[in-house]
Amino acid sequence: MRGGAAVDHHDGELTAELESCFAGHTAEGLIALLDGAGIANARLRDIAGFAAHPQLEARDRWGEFGSPVGPLRGLLPPVEVADRRAPMRPVPTLGEHTEAVRAEFS
């Protein structure tokens, strides 16, 4: 149960009211209105929208690493150490570490 029966009882009415108020607005327009009114909000993004998020680029959160199919781009680990960039090691080829892993268990 999400916030109790009283909340669930009016959920449909509130959803309909919000959808009616927001109809005809673009996402950017709604964000501007909500920001202007001091109402906390956030955009729900799909994978492509997340990858294109301007803050990831502005904060230099992308790194490049090698793979058997060529260079790929991925997010850097979330923990940062001053004056040190997290290593972005290449993706191993199939079987590249098989013998080393088997040796650990023998």
C-alpha positions as CSV (number, residue, x, y, z in Angstrom):
1,M,0.0,0.0,0.0
2,R,1.5,3.4,-1.0
3,G,0.6,6.1,1.4
4,G,-2.6,4.8,2.8
5,A,-6.2,4.4,1.6
6,A,-7.0,8.1,1.7
7,V,-4.2,8.9,-0.8
8,D,-5.1,6.0,-3.1
9,H,-8.8,7.0,-3.0
10,H,-8.0,10.3,-4.7
11,D,-5.2,9.2,-6.9
12,G,-7.3,8.9,-10.1
13,E,-8.8,12.3,-9.6
14,L,-5.4,14.0,-8.9
15,T,-3.9,12.2,-11.9
16,A,-6.7,13.4,-14.2
17,E,-6.4,17.0,-12.9
18,L,-2.6,17.1,-13.4
19,E,-2.9,15.6,-16.9
20,S,-5.6,18.2,-17.7
21,C,-3.4,21.1,-16.4
22,F,-0.3,19.8,-18.2
23,A,-2.0,19.0,-21.6
24,G,-0.7,21.2,-24.4
25,H,2.6,22.1,-22.6
26,T,6.0,20.9,-23.8
27,A,8.3,19.3,-21.2
28,E,10.6,22.4,-21.4
29,G,7.6,24.7,-20.9
30,L,6.4,22.8,-17.9
31,I,9.9,22.7,-16.3
32,A,10.1,26.4,-16.7
33,L,6.7,26.9,-15.1
34,L,7.4,24.6,-12.2
35,D,10.9,26.1,-11.7
36,G,9.4,29.6,-11.8
37,A,6.9,28.6,-9.1
38,G,9.6,27.1,-6.9
39,I,8.1,23.6,-7.3
40,A,10.6,20.7,-7.3
41,N,10.6,18.6,-10.4
42,A,12.6,16.3,-12.6
43,R,12.4,15.0,-16.1
44,L,12.1,11.3,-16.6
45,R,14.6,10.4,-19.3
46,D,14.9,7.3,-21.5
47,I,18.4,5.8,-22.1
48,A,19.2,8.1,-25.0
49,G,18.0,11.1,-23.0
50,F,20.2,10.0,-20.1
51,A,23.2,9.6,-22.3
52,A,22.7,13.0,-23.8
53,H,22.2,14.7,-20.4
54,P,24.1,18.0,-20.4
55,Q,25.4,17.6,-16.9
56,L,27.3,14.4,-17.8
57,E,29.1,16.3,-20.5
58,A,29.6,19.4,-18.4
59,R,31.1,17.4,-15.6
60,D,33.3,15.3,-17.9
61,R,31.7,12.1,-16.7
62,W,32.4,10.1,-19.9
63,G,35.4,8.0,-20.7
64,E,36.5,5.9,-23.6
65,F,37.7,2.3,-23.4
66,G,38.7,-0.4,-25.9
67,S,36.7,-3.4,-26.8
68,P,36.9,-6.2,-29.4
69,V,34.6,-4.2,-31.6
70,G,36.5,-1.0,-31.3
71,P,36.4,2.0,-28.9
72,L,33.3,2.5,-26.7
73,R,32.2,5.3,-24.4
74,G,31.1,4.7,-20.9
75,L,30.4,6.5,-17.6
76,L,33.3,7.0,-15.3
77,P,33.0,5.4,-11.8
78,P,31.1,7.7,-9.4
79,V,33.9,8.0,-6.9
80,E,36.6,10.5,-7.7
81,V,40.1,10.9,-6.3
82,A,41.7,14.3,-6.6
83,D,44.1,14.7,-9.5
84,R,43.5,11.1,-10.6
85,R,41.3,9.9,-13.5
86,A,39.7,6.5,-13.1
87,P,41.1,3.9,-15.4
88,M,38.9,2.7,-18.2
89,R,40.3,-0.6,-19.0
90,P,39.4,-2.5,-22.2
91,V,36.7,-5.1,-22.3
92,P,38.5,-8.5,-22.5
93,T,38.1,-10.7,-25.5
94,L,36.3,-14.0,-25.2
95,G,38.5,-16.4,-23.2
96,E,41.2,-13.8,-22.6
97,H,41.3,-14.4,-18.8
98,T,40.0,-18.0,-18.7
99,E,43.3,-19.6,-17.7
100,A,44.0,-17.0,-15.0
101,V,40.5,-17.4,-13.5
102,R,40.8,-21.2,-13.5
103,A,44.2,-21.1,-11.9
104,E,42.7,-19.2,-8.9
105,F,40.3,-22.1,-8.2
106,S,42.8,-24.9,-8.6
